Amino acid sequence: MLSRELKDRTLAGFYEARNPEQAVQMEAYMRHQFPFLGIQTSKRRQLSKDFISLSKADKAIDWEFVSELWNLEEREFQYFATDYLRDLQQFLTVDDIPNLRQLVISKSWWDTVDSLDRTIGNINFPSSEIDQIMLDWSTDDNFWLRRIAIDHQLLRKDRMKTALLEKILVNNLDQSEFFINKAMGWILRDYSKTNPEWVEDFLNRNRNGLSNLTIREASKYI
């Protein structure tokens, strides 16, 4: 694993790049869920680029450092963690699911959850173990886990596992939760670019259990 000195130097770079005026805008955009340093995405990725690049040589996830980032107050550090996991996702295995699950249910909001969905979905792809975990998550009491399950196949195109997708979506019919209905609309809209007939058929068969939001999002390209 990388040295403590490099970790501290990388974190110090984030604090030095603090922009209080930008932080106010970012906090407002996220409905004041979390404090921000005020670092834009491009600058944040520049600050973490060397650390993430060097981390790939370890061919393993430094979960202690990920946990450290998640526990820091400012939201950019959680973004750093999700960037790190995305760029090192080839080293993630099913054994990492408990740690990933903890990230999903901790400091939960759409920004970090949506940054983790495909990272989790791509573990050992194609993986029957991940399929079953996503199916299990699709009925969890925590709706952020359900959102991950719904959208973990985003951008799969012709690699979409439609039987799995349908089971997960059916498990989430008749929902009032905005973040679930929005996620269902997104995955259906995304897949409609590849297979509009499948999406249209799903909508027709399940219309009574789908929210207007889901139907509107899903129908955008069909």
Summary of the structure (lengths in Angstrom):
residues: 222
radius of gyration: 18.6
end to end distance: 48.5
largest distance: 57.7
contacts: 674
relative contact order: 0.08
helix: 71%
strand: 0%
